[in-house]
Amino acid sequence: MLNMNNIYLISDIPGYSPQISRLLSMMNYARFTTLEAVKNLTIDQLDFLLDEESNSIGALLLHFAAVEYAYQLQTFELRELNDEEISIWGAALELGEKGRKEIRGNDLKYYMDKLNEVRNRTFELFKSVNDDWLYNQEEFWYKKQANYYFMWFHVFEDEINHRGQIRMIRKRLEIID
């Protein structure tokens, strides 16, 4: 649901309440900049590892989708991932050794399809709630209270953080080429 004409506007989005619109606007911009950072990468570039401890760009892209999916479950369905979902998303959530072994050999379209599939579901789910929902609180990291607004901020804050890694890896690829 990226509207390229309004990518720099944090504003109302038809069909969503005001605060949710602004949250989704910020998520859209973060995703836009992520997609710009990975444009035209090959499978080898998506699989490239800086060293034996690093994550690949492909793994980080799948991580973005996995985190967003996990927060959909936590905030809309009030549950954790089940065993089937862990088999699908576990390596992308964990990254590290498991991610290096399991997330390889996919082209950019594969990752973009996953990102779009999860984001489209996010947009549909957000149609079912209003701004008051954002302020629901529950116990979160380290047994502290957090509201859904913070949790969804974290979804794109995590993407922005890891996008910095993607840009660094991409620069290293340019040096190697």
JOFENBEL-V54387 format. One record per residue. N is the residue number from 0. RES is the residue in three letters. D_LAST is the distance of its C-alpha to the last C-alpha in Angstrom with 1 decimal. Layout:
n->N res->RES d_last->D_LAST
n->N res->RES d_last->D_LAST
This chain:
n->0 res->MET d_last->34.1
n->1 res->LEU d_last->31.7
n->2 res->ASN d_last->33.7
n->3 res->MET d_last->31.2
n->4 res->ASN d_last->34.2
n->5 res->ASN d_last->35.2
n->6 res->ILE d_last->32.0
n->7 res->TYR d_last->33.0
n->8 res->LEU d_last->36.6
n->9 res->ILE d_last->37.9
n->10 res->SER d_last->41.1
n->11 res->ASP d_last->43.3
n->12 res->ILE d_last->42.0
n->13 res->PRO d_last->44.8
n->14 res->GLY d_last->46.0
n->15 res->TYR d_last->45.1
n->16 res->SER d_last->47.0
n->17 res->PRO d_last->46.0
n->18 res->GLN d_last->44.3
n->19 res->ILE d_last->42.6
n->20 res->SER d_last->41.4
n->21 res->ARG d_last->39.9
n->22 res->LEU d_last->38.2
n->23 res->LEU d_last->36.7
n->24 res->SER d_last->35.7
n->25 res->MET d_last->33.7
n->26 res->MET d_last->32.2
n->27 res->ASN d_last->31.2
n->28 res->TYR d_last->29.5
n->29 res->ALA d_last->27.5
n->30 res->ARG d_last->26.4
n->31 res->PHE d_last->25.5
n->32 res->THR d_last->23.2
n->33 res->THR d_last->21.6
n->34 res->LEU d_last->21.1
n->35 res->GLU d_last->19.5
n->36 res->ALA d_last->17.0
n->37 res->VAL d_last->15.9
n->38 res->LYS d_last->16.3
n->39 res->ASN d_last->14.5
n->40 res->LEU d_last->12.6
n->41 res->THR d_last->12.5
n->42 res->ILE d_last->14.4
n->43 res->ASP d_last->11.6
n->44 res->GLN d_last->10.2
n->45 res->LEU d_last->13.9
n->46 res->ASP d_last->14.6
n->47 res->PHE d_last->12.0
n->48 res->LEU d_last->14.1
n->49 res->LEU d_last->13.5
n->50 res->ASP d_last->16.5
n->51 res->GLU d_last->19.6
n->52 res->GLU d_last->21.4
n->53 res->SER d_last->19.0
n->54 res->ASN d_last->19.2
n->55 res->SER d_last->16.6
n->56 res->ILE d_last->16.3
n->57 res->GLY d_last->18.4
n->58 res->ALA d_last->21.0
n->59 res->LEU d_last->21.3
n->60 res->LEU d_last->21.9
n->61 res->LEU d_last->24.5
n->62 res->HIS d_last->25.9
n->63 res->PHE d_last->26.7
n->64 res->ALA d_last->28.7
n->65 res->ALA d_last->30.4
n->66 res->VAL d_last->31.5
n->67 res->GLU d_last->32.9
n->68 res->TYR d_last->34.6
n->69 res->ALA d_last->36.2
n->70 res->TYR d_last->37.5
n->71 res->GLN d_last->39.0
n->72 res->LEU d_last->40.9
n->73 res->GLN d_last->42.0
n->74 res->THR d_last->43.2
n->75 res->PHE d_last->44.4
n->76 res->GLU d_last->45.6
n->77 res->LEU d_last->46.4
n->78 res->ARG d_last->44.9
n->79 res->GLU d_last->42.1
n->80 res->LEU d_last->39.8
n->81 res->ASN d_last->41.8
n->82 res->ASP d_last->40.8
n->83 res->GLU d_last->39.5
n->84 res->GLU d_last->37.3
n->85 res->ILE d_last->36.1
n->86 res->SER d_last->35.0
n->87 res->ILE d_last->33.0
n->88 res->TRP d_last->31.6
n->89 res->GLY d_last->32.0
n->90 res->ALA d_last->28.6
n->91 res->ALA d_last->27.1
n->92 res->LEU d_last->29.8
n->93 res->GLU d_last->29.5
n->94 res->LEU d_last->25.7
n->95 res->GLY d_last->25.1
n->96 res->GLU d_last->25.6
n->97 res->LYS d_last->27.2
n->98 res->GLY d_last->24.4
n->99 res->ARG d_last->21.8
n->100 res->LYS d_last->24.0
n->101 res->GLU d_last->25.2
n->102 res->ILE d_last->22.6
n->103 res->ARG d_last->20.0
n->104 res->GLY d_last->19.3
n->105 res->ASN d_last->20.2
n->106 res->ASP d_last->18.8
n->107 res->LEU d_last->18.8
n->108 res->LYS d_last->22.3
n->109 res->TYR d_last->23.6
n->110 res->TYR d_last->22.9
n->111 res->MET d_last->24.0
n->112 res->ASP d_last->27.2
n->113 res->LYS d_last->28.0
n->114 res->LEU d_last->27.5
n->115 res->ASN d_last->29.7
n->116 res->GLU d_last->32.3
n->117 res->VAL d_last->32.8
n->118 res->ARG d_last->32.8
n->119 res->ASN d_last->35.3
n->120 res->ARG d_last->37.5
n->121 res->THR d_last->37.3
n->122 res->PHE d_last->38.6
n->123 res->GLU d_last->41.4
n->124 res->LEU d_last->42.4
n->125 res->PHE d_last->42.6
n->126 res->LYS d_last->45.0
n->127 res->SER d_last->47.5
n->128 res->VAL d_last->47.8
n->129 res->ASN d_last->48.7
n->130 res->ASP d_last->48.1
n->131 res->ASP d_last->50.6
n->132 res->TRP d_last->48.6
n->133 res->LEU d_last->45.8
n->134 res->TYR d_last->48.2
n->135 res->ASN d_last->49.1
n->136 res->GLN d_last->48.6
n->137 res->GLU d_last->48.0
n->138 res->GLU d_last->47.2
n->139 res->PHE d_last->43.5
n->140 res->TRP d_last->41.3
n->141 res->TYR d_last->43.5
n->142 res->LYS d_last->46.6
n->143 res->LYS d_last->46.4
n->144 res->GLN d_last->47.3
n->145 res->ALA d_last->44.7
n->146 res->ASN d_last->45.2
n->147 res->TYR d_last->43.2
n->148 res->TYR d_last->42.0
n->149 res->PHE d_last->40.2
n->150 res->MET d_last->38.9
n->151 res->TRP d_last->37.3
n->152 res->PHE d_last->36.0
n->153 res->HIS d_last->34.3
n->154 res->VAL d_last->32.6
n->155 res->PHE d_last->30.6
n->156 res->GLU d_last->30.5
n->157 res->ASP d_last->28.7
n->158 res->GLU d_last->26.2
n->159 res->ILE d_last->25.7
n->160 res->ASN d_last->25.3
n->161 res->HIS d_last->22.6
n->162 res->ARG d_last->20.8
n->163 res->GLY d_last->20.2
n->164 res->GLN d_last->18.4
n->165 res->ILE d_last->16.3
n->166 res->ARG d_last->15.3
n->167 res->MET d_last->14.5
n->168 res->ILE d_last->12.3
n->169 res->ARG d_last->10.5
n->170 res->LYS d_last->10.0
n->171 res->ARG d_last->8.7
n->172 res->LEU d_last->6.1
n->173 res->GLU d_last->5.2
n->174 res->ILE d_last->5.6
n->175 res->ILE d_last->3.8
n->176 res->ASP d_last->0.0
